[in-house]
Amino acid sequence: MTAPEVPLDVLRDATALYVDLHAHPELSGAEARTAGALAARLERHGCEVTRGVGGHGVVGVLRNGPGPTVTVRAELDALPVRERTGLRYASTVPGVMHACGHDLHTAAAAGAAALLGADRDSWRGTLVLVGQPAEETLAGARAMLDDGLYDRFGIPDAVLAQHCAPLPAGSVAHGRGPLMSAGATLDVVVHGRGGHAGTPHLAVDPVVTAASVVVRLQTVVSRETAPGERVVLTVGSLHAGDRANVIPSEARLSVSVRAFSDASLTRVTDAVRRVVRAECAASGCDREPEITVTAASPVLVAHADTAHRVRRAHEEVFGAHRVSDWPGSTATEDFPHYAAGGVPVAYWMLGATGARQWRAARDGGEPVPANHADTFAPDVRTALPAGITAMATAVRSLLGGPEGQEGRRR
């Protein structure tokens, strides 16, 4: 069977929100405009809206009698990426882009709220829609929870989220076991001794030390990790100095670590500390390096029964041929924090690649741009209605039915 069409008024409104958010992206922790746009939509759809939860977080509550409480999470933040999609609604903010699809997730969640708000006879319970800031820095979920998300709005019976991926638009994918890896971000400051480029013997060059750190860190995966163990270590940022004739006094690095177990994550982050300190000692740095874990998130594993119910509902509405298996990814998310205290969570991937682009890539053409690429551009005409349908269907599968019976509780 094919998925039911999203009503035209709902789709138009969600598309307008998507285009607006895409053209006006905001970085993590600065999502004031984005939060305001989502809050206004949720109020229009009948939600009781609270702003400023855990930063720029937005919480919309739609009550519809007794029954389970289901929370939907969407992200508000964009990335420091200069857009090269050529879209007519491309980012108007220099150096900032919705390169990960958070604008699509937010528009789809708002569309699902509109569908459920207009069809209250089909369900019972409470929908809580969370617009979360600072997902890209792995800080927003924890901030919202620390600001009393569950205390103020109730502990949900399930929390749902979807994330777009370079899969065929109009399809979804569900995984078994770990869906995304645990992750940690480490910021490193290497302290050297500044000086003149013409007298390097009077200085301790942190640029050379930092370069040695980058090279040596590659061996943590290639020579200290078993070949079958899924671990990724990336130095995503390295900054030092301003001019060619000045040896700077410090160098800064940002390191990302991903692994599929807490033990592996701990081992690799400890190895980063060891390598940084050893290279600084080898260079004769006067001061110990500063090494700070600025963000961390556990492995994302869905609650088995909740995920099974959602997948079954997706197969019914999309057809089994449009619901595929997800093998897991070394991308990382802060969504696992919502499972604190044993709250069931379910998470699936939403296809974002248009049919023409998918066929061209399959036939040997240009690869499909992945998330975080400066050319990443979901096929909104197909992906957005599928995202609205996927989220609304998942929520309905866990809420109470029209006669008031409750969905299965944890």
Secondary structure, 3 states (H helix, E strand, C coil): CCCCCCCHHHHHHHHHHHHHHHHCCCCCCCCHHHHHHHHHHHHHCCCEEEEEECCCEEEEEEEECCCCEEEEEEECCCECCCCCCCCCCCCCCCCCECCCCHHHHHHHHHHHHHHHHHCHHHCEEEEEEEEECCCCCCCHHHHHHHCCHHHHHCCCCEEEEEEEEEEECCCEEEECCEEEEEEEEEEEEEECECEECCCHHHCECHHHHHHHHHHHHHHHHHCCCCCCCCEEEEEEEEEECCCCCEECCEEEEEEEEEECCHHHHHHHHHHHHHHHHHHHHHHCCCCCCEEEEEEEECCEECCHHHHHHHHHHHHHHHCHHHEEEECCEEEECCHHHHHHHHCCEEEEEEEEECHHHHHHHHCCCCCCCCCCCCCCCCCHHHHHHHHHHHHHHHHHHHCECCCCCCCCCC
